[in-house]
Amino acid sequence: MVLFSVHNLETAPEESKETLGKVQKQSGFLPNLYGVMANSPVVVKTYNEMGKYFGQTSFSPLERNIIWLTVSRINNCHYCVAIHSMVAKMYKVPDNIIESIRNNTPINDPKLETLRKFTALMTDKRGWASEEEILNFLDAGYTKKQILELIAGIAQKTISNYINHIANTPLDEQVLSYKWENH
């Protein structure tokens, strides 16, 4: 059963069209996730703005991609794991890191593995990290500021994960080769 339309620039509510146009221009295509979010202009605008702000955090592009992929994997989001695998490749994230996250296996770099593990536990435990877990993250070279920025990234990605769960968002043609199923 289809509960949500996947809009395009022609069918979207008027208040969603500007955001969709920007996303299409930036991405080279209009991801189905945005087509679903367009059903609520407030949601599509909020999600897009959150992504812009998360892009301004102190995390490197590599680290942001690790966060997005890890949250999506923990939340078991078929759509976001696929699309963020493609995005990670575009940002030249090494294949072994992408595959480690997709398969829930350790990343070979200790600092990046700490980021993956802390992101996973913050997502899985809904933010209830222990003092020891927080100190391990800080001891790896991350900062208190980055803990707050990580929470913003988790929030942004959780929005899309949950929307994809209820909408069963179909994969875009561009990401079919990155299809993922939780094993």
N, C-alpha and C positions, 0 to 999 in steps of 0.2 A: 504494500500500500504506500502510495506517495503522499506524504503529509505536507511537503513544502515544494513549491516551484523552484526550479533552478533558472533564475532570470538571466537575461542578456541585456545589452544596452537598450534594446527596443522595448522589452517587456517589463523592465524594472520600474518600480514606483519612481516618480519624478525626483523625489528627494534623495534617491540612491544613485542616480545616474552620474552625477559628477564624480563621486568616489569610484564607481565602477570604471568610468573612463580613465581616471588616473591609474588605477590598478592595471587595466588592460594595456595602457601605453607603457607602463613600467615593466610589466611582465612579458609583453608580447602576445599574451592571450588573457582571457578572463577566466581565472580558476573557478570551478564549480562551487567551491566554498563561498566565494564572494557572491555568486549567483544566488545561493541559498540565503546568505546573510542579507541580501538586498530586500528580502521580504520585510525587514525592519530597517529603515534608513538609520535609525539611531544606533543599532547594533553594528551595521557595516561601517559607519563612520567611526564609532568608538574603537572597534577592532583595528581598523586601519591606522588610526592615530596612536593606539597603543604600540603597534608595530614600529611606527616611526620613532616614538620615544625610546622603545627598547633598543633600537639601532643606535641611539645616542649614549647608551650606558658605557661604562668603562670596560665591558667585556669585548674582546676582539671578535671579528667575524667568525673565526674558528670556534671560539667559546660560545657565541650566541647559537651557532648551528648545533653544537653539542647539547645545549640546553633545550632548544626546540625539539630536536629528535628524541632526547631522553624523556621529556614530558609526554610527548606523543606516544612513545612506546609504553611507558608506565600506564598511561590512560587507555592503552589498547586501541588507538585511533588508526584504522586502516588508511584513511585518506591522508592525514598529516604525516605519518611515517613515510608514505610514498612521496608526497610532494617535498618534504624536507630532506629526503634522500637526494632528490634531484637538485634542490637549492644548494645543499651542501656540496655536491659535485661542481655546481657553478662557482662556488666560492673556493674551489680547489681543496676542500677538506679531503685528506687522504682516504682512499677506499677502505683501508683497514680500520680506521676510526668509525666510518659510517657503518661498516659491517659489525663492528664490536657493539655499537649501540643497537642496531637492528636485531642482533642475536643475543643481547644482554650478556655480553662477555667483557672482561676487563680491557680497557684501553692501555696500550703499552707505555704510555707516558704517565708517570706518577701524578703530576699536577692535574692533567686533563682527566685522569681516572678519578681523582678526588672530586673534580667538578661533576663528572657523570654520576658518581655515587651519591654526592650530596644533593644534586638535583633530583635524583630518583627518590631518595628518602624524604626530601621535603615534599615532593608530589604525593608519594605513597602515604606519608604520615600527616598530610594536610597541614604542614608547617610545624609540627610538634617535634622539632629536632632537640636532642638532649644537649646539655652543655658540652659534653665530650665530643659529640658529633660536630657541633659548631666550632669548637677549638681545633679539631682535626682539619676542618675546612680552612680556618685562619692560618694554621701552621703550614699548610700547603702553599701559602703565599697569596691567598685571597684576602679581601678586606671586609670589614663590617658593612661598608657602603655597598659592596657587591652582594652581600646577603640580601639587602633590601632590593637591589636591582634584580637579583635572581627571582625574588618573589613576584616582581612585576612581570618578568618573562614567563613564569609559571602561570600567572593569572591570564596573560594574553593567550597563551597556548591552550589553556584549559577551556577558554571560551570556544575556540574553534573545535577542540576535541569533542566537547559536549554537543555542539551543534551538529557535527558530523555523525555522532552516535544517534541522535534522534531523527536526523534527516536521511541517514544512510547515503550520504553524498557520493555520487558516482565519481570514480577516478576520471581525471581529464586524460584525453588521448596522449598528451605530452608526458604523463607520468606512468603510463601503463607498464613500462619496463621496470619500474621501481615498486611494483605491487608488493605488498607485505601482508603476511598473516602471522599472528602470534602463534608460536609453537609451544 
